[in-house]
Amino acid sequence: MTIKCKAIIFDMDGTLLDTIDDISFSMNTVLRRMGLPTFDTRTYRTMVGDGMEMLVKRALPEAMRDDYTIRSYLDAMKKEYSQHCMDSTKPYDGIEQLLDSLVRMDIKMAILSNKPHDFTMAIKDALLGKWPFHAVLGVRDGVQRKPDPGGALSIARILGLRPSEMCFMGDTGVDMKTANNAGMYPVGVLWGFRGARELMESGARLILEKPLDLLDYIDK
């Protein structure tokens, strides 16, 4: 099986970068400060993927999930995460080599994340700045987060490509749904935060065990 792909949109957390320790530490710090229960890293892997606001909502006890409380804790989480978002975060093994290979193959690259846009840009610049990403989008006011296809379709327009000429690569069901909603080829990855079952049930057409495995499927 080969994939004809002129561009790849990457999810960031759990796909390009292992961010879970810094997310866990920051959210737990906020919860601990207020005397609320905390969670282990394994649990956080099931809580992330739908944006920081949804993470905060899931972390709070059900009785505290009113809009005011969520907003207050979201502000606290953003402040804490801004101080610790790159303490442990790093590219997964094989990602740097994959990006190098895609550049040599003249395949355009972009990032679409449910992380707030300012964090997405700052972390990309710090850890992925040596590679040419033609578009980088995080969550912004007035823009629906994944699995809404709007962000992915905006990137297609920026790159001047049809959605059918693009792959979307991510580690969660949200990413696979985004790809299908946008008419792109959905590629799931197993080194991130979720498993094969969720990816398949959400519409993945290809699932990779290691980043460099992608090169075996791209039509060269």
C-alpha positions, 0 to 999 in steps of 0.5 A, a space after each residue: 500500500 502506498 499513499 500519494 501525499 503532497 503535504 502532512 498535517 501533524 497533531 502536536 501533543 502525542 504525535 510530534 512531541 511527548 508533552 504529557 509529563 509537563 501537562 500532568 505536572 501543571 494541572 496537578 499543581 493547580 489541583 493540589 494548590 486548591 486541595 483537589 484530587 490529582 491524577 497520574 500520568 496514565 490517566 492524563 493520557 485519556 483526558 487530553 486531546 480536546 483542548 486545555 479547557 476540556 482538560 480542566 473540565 475533566 480534571 475538576 470534580 463534577 460539582 465544580 464544572 460550572 463556567 465560572 470555575 472552569 474559566 478560573 482554573 483554566 486561567 490558573 492552568 495556563 499560567 502554570 503551564 507557561 512556566 513548565 511547558 518545556 521542562 520535559 517536553 521533547 520530540 519522540 524518538 524518530 520524529 527528527 529523522 522523519 521530518 528530515 526525510 520529509 523535507 528531502 522529499 519536498 513534502 510540505 508540513 503543517 501543525 494543527 493542535 487543540 493546544 492554545 495557539 500561543 503555546 503551540 507557536 512557542 513550543 514549535 519555535 523552541 523544539 521544532 524550529 529547524 524544520 519548515 512548517 508552512 502553517 501552524 495553528 492552535 486554538 484561537 478565539 472564534 475558531 472551532 477546535 478539532 474534530 471540526 475540519 475548519 483548521 485543517 481546511 484552512 491549512 489546505 488553502 494556505 498550502 494551495 492543495 486539495 484536501 485529498 492530496 494531504 495526510 493528517 497524522 495524529 494519536 487520538 480519535 479526534 485527529 482521525 475524525 478531523 482527517 475524515 471530516 476534512 477529506 484527508 488521509 487519516 494516519 494514526 500513531 501508536 507512540 502517543 496517548 491512545 491505542 489502536 482500537 480508538 484510532 481504528 474506530 475513529 476512521 484511521 486508514 493506516 496505523 504506525 508503530 514508529 515515526 519512520 514507518 511512514 516512509 514505507 507507505 509514502 509514494 516516492 
